[in-house]
Every structure is written in C-alpha cells, then in structure tokens.
C-alpha cells in the first residue's frame, strides 16, 4: 500500500537555530551580517543579469580584494592549505602539532597580525565568485574551500593569549578538513529559473461531417525519438518515506452465499482442457503400366517410333534456335546442319546410338507413375480439473458464506533527514513493461508446438537471398558471402655490386607471394619489373649482364647485354609491365629471379595476383549457412522433445508474483524512465556486448564501448538513492485516450501491482545521495557526468560509494553504523553507550546539542531488533564518552556487553492501519482462521 500512503511534506520546513549551525559546518562569513558584496548579491536574487553584473564589477573594482592568482592570497593561509593538501588523510594530530609549532615560531609576527574576520570575509566573497564562475567542481588552481578551512585551523590552534594551543588527538583537525561550508540563505540562485508557460490541452476543432470517425486508435507509426531536454527543479526538503508491516488478513463484505438444503449435496467441477494437434500428410502411390505393340515386323514398328522421336527432337532444336538469344544480335543455331556435317560411317554409328537412346526414353515414359501418402499426428491434451463439494445429506439446512478478504498493514512515516531531490511525472509507467512482456511472448515458442524443419538444401542458398533466410529463422551474426574476386600484392628487389675480378657474378633469388586465401584460385598476374645496370665504360671492355624472372611455369622477363658480341655499349635500363594469365594456382606463388652480371645491378618491382572464388570455396560457405540454420532447428527440436518428457499434469498455480518482486518491478520500471529523461535518450547506444564474435561466435565484451558506458552506468546508479524512491500512481484518465480500454482492469493477484499496470501517470520523488549534490547540479547545468573532470570518484574521495555500501543498500540495510559499544540489561529500557564522542562537539568542546536533538525518536538497531530512542543523557559531566540511552520499550534479549549498534531514520507521527482490498475469497468456518502476523 506504499503508493497510496506516500507523503511528500507533512510538516513545515524547520529552520536551524544559530547556535546549532557551528556543529553542522563552517560558515563562510564570521558573523550573521553579510559583507557589502554578499549583500548586493542577495538583493540581486533571481535577476541573473544583475547578479552576473555585480560579480563582474567586483572583479574590476580597485577597492575590492578579488583573488586572481596565488600571489594574491595571504601567504600564511596559503602555506597551511598547501601542507594540509599535501598530507594523506586522515591527518595525524602529532604530525600537525610538530609542523605548526615550528611554522608559528618562524612566522609568529605575521600570524599574530592577521585579522581572522577580515581574511574570512575576503575568502568568503571570492568563494561566491568561484561558485558563479563554475570553478568549484573542477581542478581549479585556487581551492577556496581548503583556504577557508585552513583559516579555521589556524584560529583553532592559537588561544586568546596568542600561544600555540593544539587540542589532543586528530578528531578536531579532520572534522574541520571534512566539514561542509555553510553559505547564507539567498546568496545562491540555483532555484531561479526562467518563466515558462504551461499550455493546457485544448479540445480539437469540430470536424466536418465527412471527416467524423467515431473510433479511437493509437498512432502506431514509427516515429523518431524525442530530443527535448526536460527541465527539472531540484529542491532541498525532508526525505519522508512510509514503511509498512503486515499485520493480518480479515473478512470484509460478503462475496457469495451457497445454500444447501438438508439431504442435498453440492458439487462443482472446474475442468480446463488445452489440446494441440499437428497433422502432416504425405501420400505415396505406385502405378505400373506396361504396353506391348504386337506387329508383324517389330523392326518396322521400332523404326516408326524412333523416327517420330527424331522428328520431335529436331522440332525441339528448331524451337531453341528461335528463342535462345544472347544480346541484341547473337542467336544460337547449333543444330541446324547436323546431318550434312557427318560422314557416312559416323552417321551410321550416331544413328544406332541415338535410336537406342530414344527407345529408352520412350519406354521410361510408359513404365512408372508414383504417388505417396503418409499421415502423422501429434496430439497433446492438458487437463486442469478442480472439484469442490459440500455434502449435507445428513444435516440440516446450511449456507456457505464467502467473504472478500482485506489485507491489513501497519504504516509508519520515517524521516531520512534533508536531501536534495526532484519530482517528476512519468506517463503510463507500465507501457514499456507491457510491451516487453508482449514481445517476450512472441519470441517464446509454445510448449507443445514442434519446430518446422527448414525446407532447403545447400544448393538453394544464394548470395543474394541468404539474408532473407537468416531473418526468416531469426538468426544473426553469420559469416557473409565471400567476395568473388580478391587481389594480393607483393614486391621484390635485388641489388648486386660490381665484381672485383671484373668477371660476371651469378645470382639467384626466390620471392614468395602472400598466402592465397582458402577457396580462391589465381587467375592472372599483373607485374612491373625494373632493371638498371652500371655503365660499362667504368669497367673492363668485356662486360656482360643477363637477368631472367619466372613465376609458376612462366617466364615473365628476360634481358641481356654482352660486350663480347657488341663492344662499347651504354648502361641499360630495362623495364617491363604486363598482365599474364595463370592456371588456377593455390597457396603461395614463388617468383625466381636469376642471372649474372659483371656490372653493378639493381632489380626491383611489384606484382598483383588476381584471385577468383572457386566453386568449392563458394560451396563451403553455402554449407556453413546451411549448417547454421539446421543447428538452430536441432536446438529447437531438442527443446521441444525435452518438453514432452515433462509431467503433463498442470497443478493448481498461485496467481501472480510475490508482492516484494512486484515492488522491485515497479521501481525498476520507474527508474528506467527517469534515467531516460535525465539522459534525454531511451538507452540507445547503451550496451557493451558483441553478440557474435570470432572464432566461436560467442558473445564478448566490446572493451572500447565498455570504457564509455561504465562511467555512465556508475553515475546514474550511485548519484541517486533509488532504494528511497517514492511514487504515487494516478488514474488511467491521464493516459492516452486510445489506451483507456487497456487500462480499465487488471488482475495480477497483487492489488498494488494492478495499480501500476492501470496507471495513466505516476508522480515520482527522486532523492540525490548525500554528498553528491554538487555533482548532480553540475550535470543539470552542463549535461556532463562526474563534474568537470568526467572521472568517477575512487576510494578516498568523499563522493566514492564502496561496493559494500551498494550491497548493503540492495539488502534493505537502511542503517548507519555508529561508534561505541552498547551495554544492555534484559528487561531494562535504559542502555549504556560507551567509547563514543558522537554527542560531544570536540571542535568547540561542548555538548553537541544538534546531534542529541536529532537522535530523539530515531531508530536504533541492537541485536537484530529495532527500538526507538526516547532520550539521551550524559552519565558524567567529566566523561564525554559514556551516555545513557532510553528506549521506547524494555530490552528483549539476554543481558550483554559490548554490543554493536546502528541507527536509522526518525519516527514521524503515530502509526496507523492501512486496509488493502484484495480479490481473495474466504469461506468462513470455525477451524480455518485468516492469519495474523507474526505467525506463531
């Protein structure tokens, strides 16, 4: 019943007393009065132009103390802040004491001359400027937050007599370093927004009688996603939630009355039958016909038959000649002059062979006719039979009275303290959920429906149509058809220096091409060879050169020069480019270059091999596609056969799901819509899995995409406290009018889930996790996640959410662990807390009144049980570690010492009972009673 009893604000906003503010954080100004600059900003208010103008005037005002760079900062404050920033956290108390005592001795005069209030005013004014300029949430070179905290550290370390007086321990120091800064009310214009008029929907203009259609159908046209950014208005308020505890079930109105007269029995049978029947027919029929022609001359009869067949064949050839054309001018006439081209002996031989062939064909036409018949039936029958009977054959008149059942819960409001949050309205919150359920039912095969065997062969798979086959059988990620042509390239070179003895030097070199892909054959080679020699005049008179190149069984280049035959020759630059045919080679092609030379020699070139897909390679791809389709069929067939082996009897089933699971579904569906609104994108492009990857076709992670998606997922999962999502379903009237019939009635077995399924709209309150406020506001202003750096926080950062914290929240761990130990006595409502300074302000060395007041009416968890804190008292004024806590009732468990404890939310108001109507019916009797909780 959570959705019916949600409360957003049940009490007025409580303002904090001034004396309690110091326990909450560090004010950026020394007193309640604002500086002149801050007062002007407050007066500007939501006038953004005036607000910005005052900021800019402050920067250029010669009388202002605007801090532009590090030299503009007080050096004492700067050095203290640099030391704190450098040290690892938490900072040790003795470590700081040693540093500050030495630092004070070296800079005593400068420190004592400092005006704390004046310095704080300067830093406070500049802190407001940095917030306006969006310099707080990024790695800016001036950290005003740390500078202000450092100034408080200096003030706390010096007493009124201007001596160093550092408190023992490190709690006070780390409390200052980790404390938030308090900005006076009205100085930040986060809640200011431009005026925006809301248009109320209007009644459509009256249509003419010709265009009037009395029907209401939704527009199912596929439309582009919306790209409009939704404006959100975050605010700070008490986060109030309702927790419920199941108390009992009770009878309500009468649902039905069954009257049974004396001597009568009443019997009612419910029987549900589901039958599926598949019939496949295949008929086989065999007819044999044998004819004999009894003629006087069997040879003459046979020659007549053959002659007729020859004439029919010639007629058929003539038909082919008339119709088979290729291109606009070419006509095939292959059989126009058969008889004239044969010799006599060849003609006789051909006639005998052709006559025999015609006799065989003629006889085969008369011998066989086949027709087959096969009938197969699969029948499955499922029965669900329930029998209800009332036997009154031996009694008096009776009446069986059935009552509607109501569910009764105890509801209590809890306050989780102030949070930044925003409200949003989700239209038709169950629309995506219903669509997904519908699509799942389409994909899921019926349990007793056998899969249909694909009617195809490897030969029927074609390059142009294989995609349609995969779509038909719901397959994806198959190997695409191989290219009909591929080209492989390789290069070669050889250099030869001049022979020392002026005699020819022989050479031989082997070059190999890349591996030709399996299923391809080489059909041609395109090459270019360049050969250059040194000049013969620089050597002896009898130079000679010869170069030959061969590939496969072909010589593609051969040149020579010989001064023995022709003296006084010049240097040679031979080249050859050509394309030659190859013979379907496979694997690796080898090129051999050899020759001899008495001159310096340079050989270089390149070759491109054109490869053609072989019929065998194409067939292998067809078989892969065929096997993919058939493997999918076999998986479906095995699933079907497995379903047949299961028990066919369907027992009585409980309707719906566990209500707890339904609440999870509701929250997740609302969460889906809220994140989509914040993203301005319904998760398009989200997902880092490749469905099918080589070599096995398994799903694998797309690592680059994961690197992009992970920070987005982490941001939207951690910045908001989804476990405290508060929502209220509105009536179906706020849905599209065409959807009203679909939302009129639902029966899931859970009344609250039915409200979700029938809701026309839903109001949702989304709280921001404590400590994540700046990150969320930065996202609203810039649409950039995780601040200006865009990097998720890591362990040690204030905003970091640990794995164990997320696990605790997912396990309903709505409690915070507190320091100290509990001593509890059975039967006593007062417990003692030791070793805890939670209720003591170590910074101001006074009682922490704020923490004391905030814990009254708070949940406290001790030994698995929840109690309510009534009062907290200090046992001894001199001891700040021991406290007595009064509970709302006596401690139930055995006496124990050193118990750990945790605290939860604040109780708000008194609990009340909530009545939830159900669709359950109860036949009242003296033996079976409706349950009360907790069950005994």
N, C-alpha and C positions, 0 to 999 in steps of 0.2 A: 504494500500500500504506500510505498515511499513516494510514488509520483503524485498521489492525491494529497499528501500532507507535507509538501515542501513549503518552507518559509524562507523568504529572502531577507527580510528585515522585520523583526518583531519588537524592536525597541529602538529608541532614538540613539543617534551617534553619541558616544560618551567621549568627552574631551579629557585629556590627561592633565592632572594637576601639575603646576610648575615645579613643585618640589620633587616630583617623580621623574621629571624629564632627564635629569642627570644620570639616572640609573639605566635609561634606555639607550642613550648615545651621547655624542659630543656636539654641543651647539656650535654653529659656525660663527656666531657673534657672542661677545662676552656677556651681554645682558639682554633684557627683553626689548630694549629700544633698538631700532634699526639704524644703520648708517644712512647718511644722506642719499647715497647712491641706491642702496637697497630700498629705501622708502619711495624713491622715484619709480623704481621697477614695480613695486607693489601697486602704485597708483596707475601705472600703465595697464595693469591687469591683462585682459584678453585682447587688447588692442595690439596686435602683433607688430604692426608697423611702428607705432610709438615705442614699444618695448625694444625693438631692434635699434631704433634711432638712439635711444638713451644708452644702449650698450656701445654703439659706435662713438658717441660723443665722449663717453667715459674713456675710451681708448686714446683719444687725441687730446684730451683736456690736459694742459701742462700742470695743473694743480692736482691731478689725480695720481694715484700710486699704482698704475697699471703695470703688471709684471709681464714684460715681453720675452725675457730670456733669463738664464740662470744668474748672470751678474746682478740682475735687478732684485734678487731675493736676499734677505738678511743672511749673511754667511754663517751665523751661528745656527740658525734653524736649518739651513741647507746641509751643513755638515752632520748634524744629528740625524736628519732624514736619510742621508746617504748611508750612514752607519747602520741604521735600522733596516733599510732596504737591502743592504749587503748581507746581513746576518740571516741565517736559516731560522725558520720558525718551528716551535716557539722559542723565543729568546730567553737565555738563561739569566736569572736575576743577578748572580755574582759577576757574570760576564759584563753586563751593563754597568754594574757598580764600579768595577775596575776601570772601565772606559770613561765613565762620566766624571769620576773623581779626578782623573788625570786631565781630562778635557776642561774641567772647571778651573783647575789651577792655571792652565795655560791661557784661558780666555775669561778670567774672572771679571775684569772690568767691563768687557763688552756684554757679558751676560747680565750683570747687575744693572747696567744702563738700559736694558731692554724694557720697553713698555708692553707688557703682555697683552693688554686690552687693545692697544693700537695695532700691534702686529696681527692680532686675530681679526680685527676689522679689515685690514688690508688683504689678508689671505681669504677672508670670507667674501669680500667683494669680487676678487679675482676668481674665486671658485664659482660664483654665479655666472661670470662671463664665460668660463670654460664650459659650463653646462649648456649655455646658449649656443656656443660655437661647436658643440658636439665633440669636445676634446677630452671628456672624462672617460668614456668607454673604450678609448683606443690607447695605443702605446705612445702617448704624448711625452715630450722630453721634460715637462714640468708636471709633477704629480702633486696637485694642490691638496688632495685628500691626505697623503702622507705628511705633507708640510704642516697641515693643521694638527694632525695627531702628534707630530714631533714637538710642536709648541706646547701641547698639553703635557707631554712627557717632561719637558724642561721645567714647566711650572710645578709639576708634582714632585720633582727631585730636589727642590730648593725650599727651605722653610722660611718662616717670616723673619728670622734673624739673618737671612741671606747665607745660610750654611747648607752644604750638601746633606740631605736627609732622605736617603733612599729606603723605602719600605723593604722588609724582608720578603724573600720569595720572588717569584716572577709573575704571579697572577695579575697584579695591578698593571704591570707593563704590557702583558699580552692582551689584557682586556682593552686597554687604550688602543693598541695597534689593530685589534679586530673589531672595534666598536664602529657602528654606523655614524654618519654625520647627520645632525638634525638641522633642517632648513626651515626657517619660519614660514608660517602659513601665508599663502598668497604671492610668494616670490617666483614660483614656477608656473608656467601657463600650459602644463600638459593637458589639462582638462578643457582647454579652449578649442573650439572648432568653428569652422565657417558655417553660416546658416544654410540649412538645406531643407527645402520644402518637400514634403511628402505628398505625393499625388494619390488621392483616393480613387479606386477603380470606379469607372462610370458604366452606366447601363448602355449596351450597344444601341446604335441608332436603329430606329424602326426600319425593318426591311420591307421591300415591296412584296405583294402577294406572290409574285412569280418566284421570288428568291427564298421565301419562307420554307424551312425544313424543320419539322418537329422531331429532331433526333440529336443526340448528344454523343459525339465520338471524339476521342482524343486524337490529336495530331501526331501520327506516328512517322512523320517524315524525319529522316536522319539529318539532324541539324549540327552545326558547328558548336563546340563547347563555348560557354560564356567566358569572356575575358575581363569582366568588370571586377575591380577590386572593391570588396566590401569594407565600409568604414566601421571600425569598432571604437567604442568609447569605454576604455577601462576606467575603473574606479576602485577605491580602497574602502572596504567595509568588513564587518564581522562575517566570517565564513560560518554559517549556520547549517547544520545538517540534521536529519532525523534518522535515528536508529530505531529499529523495531525488533521486538522479541515475541515469538509465537507463544500465545497463552493457551488457546483451546479452540475447539470447534463446537458449535452449538446449533440446535434446531431453530428454524425460523418459521416462515409461513408453510401451510400445508401444500404439498405438491400434488398429491393424488390420494384417493381413497378407494381401496378394493374391498367390496362387500362380499362375504361368503356365507351363504345360508347354512343352517345346521344340516348335516348329511351331505354336503356338497364339497367337492374338491375343485380347485382352480389350478390349471396347468398351462403354462405359456412357454412356447418353444421358439427360439430365435435361430434361424439357420441361414448362413451366408455361403453361397457356392460361387467359386471362381473357376471357370473352365476355359482352357485354351486348346485349340485343335488346329493342327497344321496338316494339310493334305498335299502331297506331291504325286502327280500322276505321270507315268511313263508307260506306253503301250508298245509291245513287240508283236509283230505278226509276220509270219513267213509264208509266202505263196510261191510254189514252183510250177512253171509252165514249160512243157516240152512239146514241140511241134515237129512233125516229120512230113517231108514233102515226097510222096511216092510218085516218081515219074519214071518213064521208060528209060530215059538217059539221065542218069544222075549227074554226069559231067556237064551236060547241056543245062541242066537246072542250076547247077552250081555256077556256071559261067554267066547265066542270066542274072543271078543275084549279085555276082561280083561286078558285072558290067553296070548294073544300076548304082551300085555303091560308088564306082569310079566316077560316074557322071555326077552324082551328088557331091563328091569331093571336089570335082572340077568346078562345079557351080559355087561351092563354098569359097574356093580360091578366087573366083571372079568377084564374089561379094567383098572379100578382103581388099582386093585391088581397088574397088570402087570407094571404100570408106576409110581406110587407114592412111591418114595424111600427117606429115610432119612439116610444119611450117607452111608458108603460103604457096610454095611452088613444087615441093617434092611429093611424089606419090609412089608407093611401093607396088611393083608388078613383078614379083619374084617368080611366079609360076606361069607366066603367060606363054612360055615356049619350052615346056619340059620335053615333049615328045621329039621335037626337032633337034635337040641337043644330044640325045643319047645315040650310041652306036647300036647295031643290031644285037650283038651278044649281050651288051649291057642292058638293052631293053628287055630281052627275054628274062634275064635274071631279075630285073626290077619287077617285071610283071608277076613272076611267081611269088616273090616275097610280098608284094603289095596285095595280091589276091588272097594270100593266106591271112594276112592281117585283116582284111575286110571281112573274111568269113568269121574270124574270131570275134570281131566287134558285132557283127550281125547276130551271131549266136548268143553272145553275152546279153544282149538286149532282151532276148526272149527267155533267158533262163531264171532270173531272180527278181523278186519283189519282197521287201522286208517291211514289217510293221511291228513295233514292240509295245508292250503295256506292262507297267509296274506301278503298284499303288502302295504308298507308305503313309501311315497315320501316327501322329503323336498326340495323345490326349492326356492332359493333366487336370485333375479335379481337386480343389482345396475346399474343405468344409470347416466352418466355424459354427459349432452348434452349442447353444446355451439353453438350459431348461430351468424354468422357475415354477415351483408348485407350492400351493397352500392346501393342506389336507384338513378338512373339517368334517369328515364323515362321521366322527363320533362325538362332536362337540355341539355347542350352541352357536347362535348367530355370532359372527365375528366380523371385524373390519380391520383391514391392514392400512394404516395411515402412513403415508410417505411425506417426509418433511424436506424442504430445501435446507441446505447446510450453509452456515456463515462461518467465516474464518475470523477469529478474534486475536488481535495482536496488541502489545503494549508499545506505545510510541513515546520517545523522549527526544527533545531538542538538545543538541550539543553545540557549543561554540568553540571553533578551532582557531579563534583569535583573528586578528585583522590580516587580510590578504588583498593583494591586487587581483582583480577579477574582471570579467566582462560577461555581458549577457548577449545571447544570440538566439534567433528563431530559426528552426530547421523545418522546412515544409515537407510534409509527407515523409516522416522519418523512416518508415519501413519500406519505402518504394524500392530501394536498391536491394534490400534483403529479399523481398518477394521476387524480384527479377532474377536474382542469383539462384533461388530455390527452383524457380521455373526452368532456368537453363540447366541446372543440375539434373532435374528430372528428365529433360530431353536427352541429355548425354547418357544417363544411366539406362542400360538395357533392361527390359522387363525380365523378371527372374526366369520365366518359363518360355521365353521366345528364343529359339535356336538361331544362331547366326546364319546368314545366307552365304554359301560358298561363292567366291568370285568367279564369274564366267569369263575367263580369259586365259590366254597362253602367252609364253614369252614372245612369240612371233607377232601377237596382236598389239604389243606395246610399241608405240611410235614416239618419235622425238616431239612431235607437235601436240600429242594428246596425253602424254603421261601425267602432266599436271592435273588434268581433269580426273584421272583415275585416282590420284592421291587424295584429292578433295572429296571424291565420292566415298572413299573408305576412311576418311578422317585421319590421314597420315601427314606428317610434316618432317622436314629435315632430311629428305632423301638426297642421294648423290645426283647432281644434274647430269644431263646427257653430255658425253664427251664431244669436244669440238671436232668437226670434220677434218680440219687442217691445223697443224701446228708447225712452227719454224724453230729450228735450233741453230745457233750461231757459235762459231769458234774461230780463233785467229792463230797464226803461226808466224815464226820468224827464225832466221838463222844468219849469223854473221861469221865470216871466215877472214882471218888476217892473211897478209901476204906471206908466201912461203919463203923461208930463209934460204933455201938452196935454189930458189928460182925454178923449182920443179913443181909440177901440179900436186896438189894435196887433195886426196879423196875425202868425201864426207857422205854421211847418210843419217837422216833424222826421221823419227816417227812422231806424228801428231795424231791425237785421238779426239774425236768429237764428243760432246755430251751424250749421255745415255738416251737413246730414243725411248720414249715412254711406252710402257706395255700396251699392246693393242694398236700400235701405229707402225707404218712401214714407210721407208724413204722412197720418194718418187722422183726427186730432182735435186740437183746441186747447183747453186749459183756461187761463183768464186771470182776472186780478183787476186792476181799474183803479180808482184813487182820484184825485178831482179836488177841490181846495179853492180857493175864491176869497177875496179880501179883502172887508171889509164895505163895502157901498155908501154908508153914511152918512158915511164919511170922504172921499168924493169928490163929484163933481157929481151932479145929480139924474137924469141920463140915462145911467146905466151899462148896458153890455151885454157879455155873455160867450157864447161858443159854442165847444164842443170836440167833435171827431169823431176816432174811431180806426178804421182799416181795416187788415185783413191779408188778403193774397191778394185775392180778389174779394168779401170780406165786410166789412160794417160791423159792428163789434162794440161800438161805444159812440158815443152822440150825445146831448149835453145842451146847453141854452142858457138864458140869463137876459137879459131885455130890459126895462129900466125905461121905455122909450118906451111899452110896452103896459101895464105894471103897475108903478106907482111905489112907492117906499118898500119895496123888497124887502130881505130879510136876506142875509147871506153864504151861499154854497152849499157843501155837502159832498156831492158826488156819488160814488157807487161802484157798481161792477157786477162780479159774478163769475159765470162761466158756462162751459159746455163746448160747443163747436160742432164739427160735422163738417167735415173738409177733404176735398179731392178728389184725394188721392194725389200731392201736390206733392213735388218732389225738390230737392236742392241747398240753397239758402239762402232762407228766407222773409223777406219785408220787411213791416214794420209802419209805417204812416204815421199820424202824429198831427198834426192841423192845427186851426186856428180863429183866433179873435180875442178880445181882452179889453181893457177899459179899467181893470180892477182887477188887483191882484197875483194871480198864478195859480200853483198848484203841481199838477203831474201826475206820478204815479208808478204803478208796477205791475209785474207779472211774468206770464210765460206759460210753460206747459209744453206741448211738442209731443209727442204720442204717435205713434211711427213703427212701421210694421209691415213685416216682411220680405217683400219682393216675390218672386213665383215666379222671376223672373230671377236675383235675388240668391241664392236657395236653389240654383238650378241651377248657378250659378257655383261655389259651394262643392262641390257634387257632382262637378263636373268636376275640381276641384283634387285631391280624394281619388282619383278615377279615374286622373288623370294620375300621381299619386304611386305608385299600385300598378303601373301599366303601365310607368313609368320603371324601377322596380325589376325588373320582369320583363325589360325590354330589357337592363339591365346583366347579369343572369344569362345571358340568351341570348347576349350578346356574349362573355362569359367562356367559355361552352360552345363557341361557334364557334371561338374562339381556340385552345381545347384540341385541336380536331380538326385544326388546321393543324400542330401539333407532330409531331415524329417519333414514330411509334407503336412503334418498337422500343425495348424496355427493356434497357439494357445491364446487365452484372453490377454490382451495387451492393455497396459495403462496408457491413457491418452496424454500426449504432450511430453514435455521435458521437466526435469527438476526446476522449480522456480528460481533457484540460485543460478542455474545455467541460463535461464531466460533473462535474468537481470544482467548477466555478463553480455548476452547478445544485444540487449538494448543499449548498454553503454558503449559497446564496440561500434555499433552502427551509428550512434550519435557522434562518437569520436571520429569515425571515418568522414562524416560530413563536415565536422568542424575543422579538421585538418585540411580538407579540400578547400574550404572557404579561406583559411589562412594562407594556403599555397596559391590560391587562385588557379587551381589545377586539380582535377579529379585523378591524381596519381598517374597521369600519362607520362611515360618515360621512366617511371619508377620500376625498379626490378633489376637485379644484377646476376641473373642466371641465363646461361645459354642452353636452350632446351636440348639440342643435339650437337655434340662435338666429336671430332675425330679423335682417336681411331675407332672407338666402340659405340659412338652415338649416345653416350651418357650425358645427363645434364651436368654442367660445370659452371663455376663462378666466373663471371666477367670481372676480372680484378680491377680494371680501369673504371668500370661503371660502379663497382662497389666502393671505390675510393671517393666517388662523387656522392653516392647515396647514403653512405654511413653517417656523415655529419648531419644530414637532413633528418634521417630516422632518429638519431640521438637527440637532436634539438626538439622535435615535436613530442618525443616520448618523455623527456626529462624536464622540460621547461614548465609543463603544466602538471597539476596534481589530478590525474584522471580518476583516481580512486575516490575523490571527493566531488565528482561530477554531480550536479544537482539538476533535475529536469522535471518538467510538468507537461503532460500530454494534453493537447487541445482537441476539440471535437472535429469530426470529419468535415464539417461545413467549411473549414478553411483550406480544404484540398481543392484540386481542380474539379469542376463540376462533373466532368465526364468520368471521374473516378468515384463518385459517390456510391454507385451500386456496389463497387468492390469493397468499400469500407463500411458497409452497413451492418455486417455481422461477422464475427469470427469466433471460433470455438477451439482454442488450443489446449483447453484444460487448465489454463492459468489466467484468471481474470485480468491481472495487470499486464500480462503479455498481450492479451486481446486488445487492451487499450493502445498499446504500441502499434499493433497491426492495423488498427482502425483510425489512428490519429491523423488529423488533417494538418497539424503543425505541432511543434514542440518547443517550449521555451527551455533554454539550457543556460546554466551558470557555470562558467569555466574558471577555476581558480589557478593563479600562477604560483608556482613553487616559491616558497620563501627564499630570498637571496637571488632569484632570477628576474626580478622586476626590471632592472636596467637592461638586461639582455632582451627581454620581450619588448620593452618600449623602443629600444633601438631597432628591432625588427619592424615594428609598426611604422617607424619613420623612414627607414631606408630599404626595407624588404631584404635585409642581409642577416643571415643567421649568425649566432655566436659573436655578436659585437662587430666592431670594425675589423678585427683580425680574421674573423671567419673560422677560427680554430676552436674545436670543442675543448672545454676545460679538462685538465688532467689532475691526477692525485696531488693534493697540496693546494689546489686552487679552491677559493671559497665556494664557487659555483659547482664544484665537482660532485656528482652523485655516484656513490660507490655501487658496486654490483650487489653487495649485501643489503644496501638500503632499498634497491629496487625489488629484491626478493622479499624483503620484509613487507613492503607495501603491497605486493601481489598476494601475500598470505594474510591479509587483513591485520597487519601489525601496526595499528594506529596509535602506537605508544612510543614515548621518548624515554630512553634510559637516563636515570638520574644518578649522580654520585652519592656515595654514602651507603650505610647499611641499616637495615631495619631490625629492631628487636621487638617481637610481638608475643603477647601472652594470650592464650586461648580464653575466650570469654570476656576479654577486656577491650573496650573500644579505643583506648589510647595506646598508640605505638610510639617507639622512640627511634629517631633518626640520628645517627652518629656519623662523624667524619664527613660532614657536608657543610660547605660555606655558601650554599645556594641562596640562603635567606640573609646573607650578610654582604653589604656593599664594601668590598675590600678597597675600592678606589677612594671612597670618602670615609671609610672606617666607621660606618653607621649601619643601623638596621636597614635592610633592603625592603622598604615598605611596599614597593611596587610588586616584587615577587611574592611577598606574603599575601597581599590582597588578591593577586591573580590566581593563587592556588586554592582559594576558598571555592568550594563547590566543584573542584576538579576531580576527574577520575584518577585513582591510584591503583595500580596492578601489583598485587602481592600474592605470590604462590598460586598463580593462575586465576585468581578471583579479583573482581572489580569492586572497589569501595569508593565512597565519596568523602573527600576531605571536608571536614566541618570547621576545624580550627587548627592553627599552627602557633606554637608558643616556644619562646626561648627558655630552656631549662635553667641556665645560669647566665647572668649578665656578663660575667667574666669569660665565659666559654662560648665562642662563636661557632662551634662545630656540632653542638648537641641540641636537638629540637624535639618537642613532643607534638605529635600529630593526632588529632581527634578524628575518628572515623564516624560514618553515619550509622554503623552497627558494630557489634562486637566481632572481634577477630574469630574466625570459624575454625581454623586449623590448629594443630598442636603447637604449643609454645616453641619458639625457635629464635635463635640469634643469627646475626649476620645475613639476613635475607636481602637479596637484591630487589629493587623495585623500579617501576616505570610509571609515568603519568600520561594521561590522555587529554581529552577535551573537557570543557567546562559544561556542567549541567545548566540548562536554561529552563526555568519554569518547572511545572509539575508534569509528570507523565499522564497519558490518557489512553483509553482503549480505542482501537480502530476496528470497525466492523467491515469486513470484505465479503460481499456476496459471491457465492460460487455456484456452479451448475451441478454440484453433487446432490444426491438424494439419499435420505436416510429413513429406513423403516424402524420406527421406534419399538423397542422391546425392553424387557426387564433384565436381560442378560448382557446385551451388547451396548455399551455406552460410548459416546463420542469422546475422543482423547482429550486430556488436559496435560499441559507441559509445565515442567519437565516430566517425561514419562518415568514412572517408577519401575 
